[in-house]
Amino acid sequence: MTSTFQIPPLAELRRRQSAKWHTFPEDILALTVAEMDFPLAEPVAAALHDAIRRSDTGYAAPTGDLADAVADFADRTWGWRLDPAGVHTVADVGIGIVETLRRIVAPGDAVVISPPVYEPFSWWVREVGAHLVQVPLTETPRAEDDYPGPRLDLDALEQAFAEGARAYLLCSPHNPLGLVHPREDLIALAELADRYGVFVLADEIHAPLVLAGAEFVPFLSVSDDARRWGFSFLSASKGWNLAGLKATVIVTADRAPRRYVDRLSPHCLYRTGHLGVIATVAALNEGDPWLAEVLDILDRNRVLLAELLEKHLPVAQCIPAQASFLAWIDLRELGWGEDPAAHILATAKVALNAGHRYGSPGFARLNFGCAPETLTEAITRIAEYC
């Protein structure tokens, strides 16, 4: 597939005021914050321009447009037929998870995460006064897997659940590895949740970005157990680069979890970005062609990254991501200490995310949602200092 849009040059990207481009000086090549360098999808840009022209910048309205758009996208993309009545709007996944946790856990209750995982997971658990329990992903894959990287450690999760955990934060696809959890693991997780009475809060905001060779399975779609104990958090924030517009949904598929979401303040809707809702509806309803182009670019970039590492940094280990635009790179053999990202920033002037913040010292997270020339420059810069 040939892209019909041009990735802006670095000089133009540096005019952006978002965190990725406003955090570092211009001589730093930033491959950090989980936002892509691509131009907005035309239907999204058009919807936002139309809203600005009509001065439509008030509060988000209680309409069914967003719920219907989420349901339609889930059906045609994943074959998941969800009930729009189970879709509730919040500003972002962090607020959604924290506010849900406030209603299902008490201070001191155990909440489980599986590092290496998105850094704010641990913050959110502590924010509600819960006790953080870490059950890392398996160090080695099971023999029958095609995917060569870590997986959920179901045996260790069962032990944590049996010891009294109240909730589990599932990252699906799993940031920072780009791991797409197989259906059988999600079914087993749901069975454990039902056996021990553990709520599963599934952060699925990277789901639109599953790459060729993998298949995303929504957690709530796998079984009645999953629906009884699960919450799904979905957004266009990653797939269409809309994180700053603040619109996410919580999806429930059973009366038991829905009663907790129903207790959210009605003002959650008004805290959502009105422009975010407008942009998300446009993305989900009209943004499939743009998303297909992005997936093609990301697929080619993950291949390019593997080739660049093999050529310039062969001791670095990186399992190709199955989803999204984030690469998880093991740099321990280079001897750059627990925080190789700090060494790379100081010497190569390339900004990566520090792996120890996700639970793995010696690793770094790299954002390859960029032009191939940018990716090539980053790896060749880093290689000069190995």
Protein Blocks (a to p, Z undefined) as FASTA:
>chain_A
ZZfbdcddfklmmmpcbfklmmpcfkbccdfbfcdfbdcdfklmmmmmmmmmnopabccd
ddfklmmmmmmmmmmmnopacdfklpccdfblmlmmmmmmmmmccehiacdddddddfkl
mmmmmmnopacddddddfbdcfkbmblcdcddfklmmmmmmnopabdcddddddfklpac
dfklmmmmmmmmmmnopacdddfklmmmccehiacddfklmpmklmmmgccdddfklmno
pmmnopaddddfbfklmmmmmmpcfklmmmpcfklmmmmmmmmmmmmmmmmmmmmmmmmm
mmmmmmmmmmmmmmbccdddfehjbdcddfklnonojblmlmmmmmnopacddfklnopg
hiacddfbbcfklmmmmmmmmmmmZZ
